[in-house]
Amino acid sequence: MQIFHRLDGGQKFSEEEALLIAGVRQLAREQVAPAAAELDRTSSFPWDNVRAINRLGLNAMFVPEAFGGAGLSYTAYLECVRELARACAATAIVWATNFHALKPLIDFANEAQKRRFLPRVADGALGALCITEPTAGSDATGMRTRFRPEGDEIVIDGGKTFITNGDVADLYVVFGKWSEIGEAKAAISVAVVEKGAAGLKVLRKEDKMGLRASSTAALAFEAVRVPRANLLGRPGDGLPILFSALNKSRPSIAAHALGIARAAFEDAVAYINQRQQSGRRIVEFQGIQFLLADHATDLAMCERWLWHVAGELDAGRTDIGIEASMLKMRASDLAMRITTDAVQLFGGYGYTRDFRVERLMRDAKITQIWEGTNQVHRQLIGRSFIER
């Protein structure tokens, strides 16, 4: 594993970031990983892990210092996502969803909104990003949730589905269409709904293949009233906010996928170095070595692209949609391939819950689906080469 130790050591973090990442690794090793199998088996929300994450102050890392945060780099955030995903992919996505959901607040809220909401985020509030609807998945612009202005309030009607943290969130960043704007894309707007709002209902929690300790809910907004002051930007500002959010959440999904992939690769390598067939260790067979070579090379290259994209975002670049699509697509495809092959290398044992590669394979699948299916990302990448 020396190649990966060198790759990990090549990342440069500030002293504050390095200390935080060391704390995350310790938490992942001592608490998160040992609890992962039982949380998966029982589909129990990882409240103990969330409380431990909050004690470390992880939410504060992406909140500006002026509002009670630490304002650390996006690269450091991705490293924390990856380390948590190596230990428990469900816990990792519970926390990463805070970033996905609440980054629009950080980037687009006005000063008064930031003073109201961001200190709560830094203190550990859970967020939910409410975009997907039963008839609007990868094509988010087809959403039907409606925002109707009424005096100093906005009345929200509609439904959202597959919302991570949907039943436990403190703050919901909700995308819908402004009733007074006729054109579908131009009508998309964003408002913040707080926990306990009248008319906000959890319809059900999904019974999922993987990430079973992470709650995923269907929500109904039935005449939910929020102050007009909860609108991010102006009516119709939602589409650029949506694209900005996705450009930052897609690399996060890639880090999540690569954490799962690294865990599966390490487990497989350890197993085939001690498991024997026909008097030889499995790792000594040439066909297995070729498989390892391909996986290790692809994993190393994908991780380098992760850090490249992170560096671009930390440098202030915003036009990285294609780079983010390439990263998310390749990382999630690789996670699915490595976890599937890890199960194969374990043989019959890999199909049992005695070894975590079975769980890692189930956890990996969703990374090919959410934040835009990989088919959509291939289309986005491919059509970027059409000359205008």
C-alpha positions in Angstrom: 0.0 0.0 0.0 3.1 2.3 -0.1 1.8 4.0 -3.3 -1.3 5.1 -1.5 0.5 6.2 1.7 2.7 8.4 -0.6 -0.4 9.7 -2.4 -2.1 10.6 0.9 1.1 12.2 2.2 1.4 14.4 -0.8 -1.6 16.6 0.2 -0.6 19.9 1.9 -2.9 21.1 4.7 -2.5 23.9 7.1 -1.6 23.0 10.7 -5.2 23.6 11.8 -6.5 21.4 9.0 -4.0 18.7 9.7 -5.0 18.5 13.3 -8.7 18.3 12.4 -8.1 15.6 9.8 -6.1 13.6 12.4 -9.0 13.9 14.7 -11.4 12.7 12.0 -9.2 9.7 11.3 -9.0 8.8 15.0 -12.8 9.1 15.3 -13.3 7.0 12.2 -11.0 4.3 13.4 -12.1 4.1 17.0 -15.9 4.8 16.9 -17.3 5.1 13.4 -15.9 2.0 11.8 -16.7 -0.4 14.7 -20.3 0.7 14.8 -20.9 0.6 11.0 -22.1 -3.0 10.6 -24.6 -2.8 13.4 -26.0 0.5 12.2 -26.4 -1.0 8.7 -28.1 -4.1 10.1 -30.6 -2.2 12.1 -31.0 0.9 9.8 -30.4 3.0 12.9 -29.6 6.7 12.4 -26.0 7.3 13.6 -26.8 9.8 16.3 -23.7 8.9 18.4 -21.5 9.5 15.4 -23.2 12.8 14.6 -22.7 14.0 18.2 -19.0 13.0 18.0 -18.6 14.8 14.7 -20.1 17.9 16.3 -17.7 17.7 19.2 -14.9 17.9 16.7 -16.6 21.0 15.2 -16.7 19.6 11.7 -19.6 21.7 10.6 -17.6 24.8 11.4 -14.9 24.0 8.8 -17.0 25.3 5.9 -18.6 28.2 7.7 -16.8 31.6 7.6 -15.1 32.7 10.7 -17.3 35.8 11.0 -20.3 33.6 11.7 -18.7 31.2 14.2 -16.9 28.9 11.8 -13.3 28.1 10.9 -13.4 28.7 7.1 -11.1 25.8 6.2 -10.3 24.7 2.7 -12.6 22.7 0.4 -9.7 20.2 0.0 -9.7 19.6 3.7 -13.5 19.0 3.7 -13.2 16.4 0.9 -10.4 14.6 2.9 -12.8 14.4 5.9 -15.6 13.0 3.7 -13.3 10.4 2.2 -11.9 9.3 5.7 -15.4 9.0 7.1 -16.7 7.1 4.1 -13.8 4.6 4.5 -15.2 3.9 7.9 -19.0 4.2 7.4 -20.4 5.5 4.2 -23.8 6.2 5.8 -22.3 8.4 8.5 -20.2 10.2 5.9 -23.2 11.1 3.8 -25.2 12.3 6.8 -22.4 14.8 7.5 -21.5 15.6 3.9 -25.2 16.5 3.3 -24.8 19.4 5.7 -22.3 20.8 3.3 -24.4 20.0 0.2 -27.5 21.6 1.7 -26.0 24.6 3.6 -23.3 25.8 1.1 -26.0 27.8 -0.8 -26.6 29.6 2.4 -23.0 30.4 2.8 -22.5 31.5 -0.8 -25.8 33.3 -1.5 -27.5 34.4 1.7 -27.5 38.1 2.6 -25.9 39.4 5.7 -29.0 39.1 7.8 -29.7 35.6 6.7 -26.1 34.6 7.5 -26.3 36.0 11.0 -29.6 34.1 11.5 -28.6 30.7 10.2 -24.8 30.2 9.9 -24.0 30.1 13.7 -26.5 27.3 14.0 -24.7 25.5 11.1 -21.4 25.9 12.8 -22.8 24.5 16.1 -23.8 21.3 14.3 -27.3 21.8 12.8 -28.3 19.1 10.3 -29.2 20.2 6.8 -31.3 18.8 4.0 -31.1 19.8 0.3 -34.6 19.5 -1.2 -34.4 19.3 -5.0 -35.6 15.9 -6.2 -39.2 15.2 -6.8 -41.1 12.2 -8.0 -41.3 13.6 -11.6 -38.0 15.6 -11.5 -34.9 13.6 -10.8 -31.8 14.2 -12.9 -33.8 16.9 -14.7 -34.3 19.1 -11.7 -35.7 21.9 -13.8 -38.9 19.8 -14.1 -39.7 20.4 -10.4 -43.3 21.3 -9.5 -43.0 22.6 -6.0 -44.6 26.0 -6.0 -43.6 29.2 -4.1 -46.5 31.7 -3.9 -45.9 35.2 -2.4 -48.4 36.4 0.1 -47.6 39.6 1.8 -44.4 39.2 3.8 -44.6 35.4 3.5 -44.0 32.7 1.0 -46.4 29.8 0.8 -44.8 26.5 -0.3 -46.8 23.7 -1.8 -45.3 20.5 -3.2 -43.4 17.3 -2.5 -39.8 16.2 -2.4 -38.4 12.7 -2.5 -35.1 10.9 -1.8 -34.1 13.7 0.6 -31.1 12.7 2.7 -31.6 13.8 6.4 -35.2 14.7 5.5 -36.7 13.4 8.7 -33.9 14.8 11.0 -32.9 18.1 9.5 -32.9 21.4 11.4 -32.7 23.5 8.2 -34.2 22.6 4.8 -32.9 24.4 1.7 -35.9 24.0 -0.7 -36.0 24.6 -4.4 -39.3 25.4 -6.1 -40.9 27.6 -8.8 -42.1 31.2 -8.2 -45.7 31.3 -9.1 -45.5 34.7 -10.8 -42.8 33.8 -13.2 -44.1 31.8 -16.2 -40.9 30.4 -17.8 -39.9 27.1 -16.1 -36.2 27.6 -15.6 -36.5 31.3 -14.8 -39.0 30.6 -12.1 -36.7 28.4 -10.0 -36.2 29.9 -6.5 -34.7 28.9 -3.2 -36.0 29.3 0.4 -35.0 28.1 3.8 -37.6 26.1 5.8 -36.9 25.5 9.5 -37.6 22.3 11.4 -41.1 22.2 12.9 -42.7 24.5 10.2 -46.5 23.9 10.1 -47.4 21.9 7.0 -44.0 20.2 6.6 -44.6 16.5 6.8 -42.4 13.4 6.5 -44.4 11.0 4.4 -42.1 8.0 4.7 -38.5 6.9 5.2 -37.1 4.8 2.4 -36.0 1.2 3.0 -32.8 1.3 0.9 -30.2 -1.2 -0.5 -27.3 0.6 1.0 -26.4 3.5 3.3 -29.0 2.1 5.5 -28.1 4.1 8.6 -28.6 7.3 6.6 -32.2 8.4 6.6 -33.8 9.2 3.2 -37.3 10.6 3.3 -40.2 11.7 1.2 -41.5 15.1 2.2 -44.7 17.0 1.7 -45.0 20.8 1.9 -48.6 21.6 2.5 -49.1 25.4 2.6 -45.9 25.8 4.5 -45.4 29.5 5.3 -42.0 31.0 5.7 -41.0 34.7 6.0 -40.1 36.4 2.7 -36.8 37.0 4.4 -36.0 33.2 4.1 -35.8 33.6 0.3 -32.2 33.3 -1.0 -31.5 36.0 -3.5 -34.5 37.2 -5.6 -37.4 35.2 -7.1 -36.0 33.3 -10.0 -32.4 33.2 -8.8 -32.6 29.5 -8.1 -31.0 28.0 -11.3 -27.5 29.5 -10.8 -27.7 28.7 -7.1 -28.6 25.1 -8.1 -25.7 24.8 -10.5 -23.2 26.3 -8.0 -24.4 23.8 -5.4 -24.0 20.8 -7.7 -20.5 21.9 -8.8 -19.5 21.6 -5.1 -21.6 18.6 -4.1 -20.4 16.4 -7.1 -16.8 16.4 -6.0 -18.0 15.6 -2.5 -19.9 12.5 -3.9 -16.7 11.5 -5.6 -14.7 11.7 -2.3 -17.5 9.6 -0.8 -17.2 7.0 -3.5 -13.4 7.0 -3.3 -13.5 6.4 0.4 -15.7 3.3 -0.2 -13.5 2.2 -3.0 -10.3 2.5 -0.9 -11.8 0.5 1.9 -12.8 -2.3 -0.4 -9.4 -2.3 -2.1 -7.6 -2.5 1.2 -9.9 -5.2 2.5 -9.4 -7.3 -0.7 -5.6 -6.9 -0.7 -5.4 -8.0 3.0 -7.6 -11.0 2.4 -5.9 -12.4 -0.7 -2.5 -12.0 0.9 -3.5 -14.6 3.6 -6.2 -16.7 1.8 -4.8 -19.7 -0.1 -6.0 -21.8 -3.0 -4.2 -24.7 -4.6 -1.3 -24.3 -2.1 -0.7 -20.6 -3.1 -1.9 -17.3 -1.8 -4.5 -15.8 -4.1 -2.4 -12.7 -4.5 0.3 -14.8 -6.2 -1.9 -15.6 -9.2 -1.0 -13.5 -12.3 -4.7 -12.9 -13.2 -5.3 -11.5 -9.7 -2.2 -9.3 -9.9 -3.4 -7.8 -13.2 -6.8 -7.0 -11.5 -5.0 -5.3 -8.6 -2.8 -3.3 -11.0 -5.8 -1.9 -12.9 -7.7 -1.0 -9.7 -4.7 0.6 -8.0 -3.8 2.6 -11.1 -7.3 3.8 -11.6 -7.8 4.6 -8.0 -4.5 6.6 -7.8 -5.4 8.6 -10.9 -8.9 9.3 -9.8 -7.8 10.5 -6.4 -5.3 12.9 -8.1 -8.1 14.3 -10.2 -10.1 14.8 -7.0 -7.4 16.9 -5.5 -7.0 18.8 -8.8 -10.7 19.8 -8.8 -10.6 20.6 -5.1 -7.6 22.9 -5.7 -9.4 24.7 -8.6 -12.4 25.4 -6.3 -10.2 26.6 -3.5 -8.6 28.9 -6.0 -11.9 30.5 -6.7 -12.8 28.9 -10.1 -16.5 28.5 -10.6 -16.7 27.1 -14.2 -15.7 23.6 -13.3 -19.0 21.8 -14.2 -17.4 19.4 -16.7 -14.4 18.7 -14.4 -16.9 17.9 -11.6 -18.9 15.7 -13.9 -15.9 13.8 -15.0 -14.8 13.3 -11.4 -18.1 12.2 -10.0 -18.7 9.8 -13.0 -15.3 8.1 -12.9 -15.1 7.9 -9.1 -18.5 6.3 -8.7 -18.0 3.9 -11.6 -14.7 2.9 -10.0 -16.2 2.4 -6.6 -18.8 0.1 -8.0 -16.2 -1.9 -10.0 -13.7 -2.2 -7.1 -16.4 -3.2 -4.5 -17.9 -5.8 -6.9 -14.5 -7.3 -7.6 -13.7 -7.3 -3.9 -16.8 -9.4 -3.2 -15.6 -11.7 -6.0 -12.1 -12.0 -4.5 -13.6 -13.0 -1.1 -15.6 -15.7 -2.9 -18.5 -17.1 -1.0 -17.5 -15.2 2.1 -17.8 -11.9 0.2 -21.5 -12.6 -0.2 -22.0 -12.9 3.6 -22.3 -10.2 6.2 -19.3 -11.6 8.0 -17.1 -9.3 5.9 -17.8 -5.6 5.1 -17.2 -5.9 1.4 -20.8 -7.0 1.0 -21.9 -3.7 2.7 -19.4 -1.6 0.7 -20.8 -3.0 -2.6 -24.3 -2.0 -1.6 -23.2 1.4 -0.4 -21.3 2.1 -3.6 -24.2 1.8 -5.9 -26.0 5.0 -5.0 -22.9 7.0 -6.0 -23.6 6.2 -9.6 -27.2 7.5 -9.3 -27.5 10.7 -7.1 -26.2 14.1 -7.9 -27.1 13.3 -11.5 -26.9 9.8 -12.9 -23.7 8.8 -14.6 -25.6 8.6 -17.9 -26.5 12.3 -17.5 -22.8 13.1 -16.7 -21.6 11.3 -19.8 -24.1 13.4 -21.8 -22.9 16.7 -20.1 -19.2 15.8 -20.8 -19.8 14.6 -24.3 -21.8 17.6 -25.5 -19.3 20.0 -24.1 -17.2 19.2 -27.2 -19.9 20.5 -29.6 -18.5 23.6 -31.2 -20.8 26.6 -30.9 
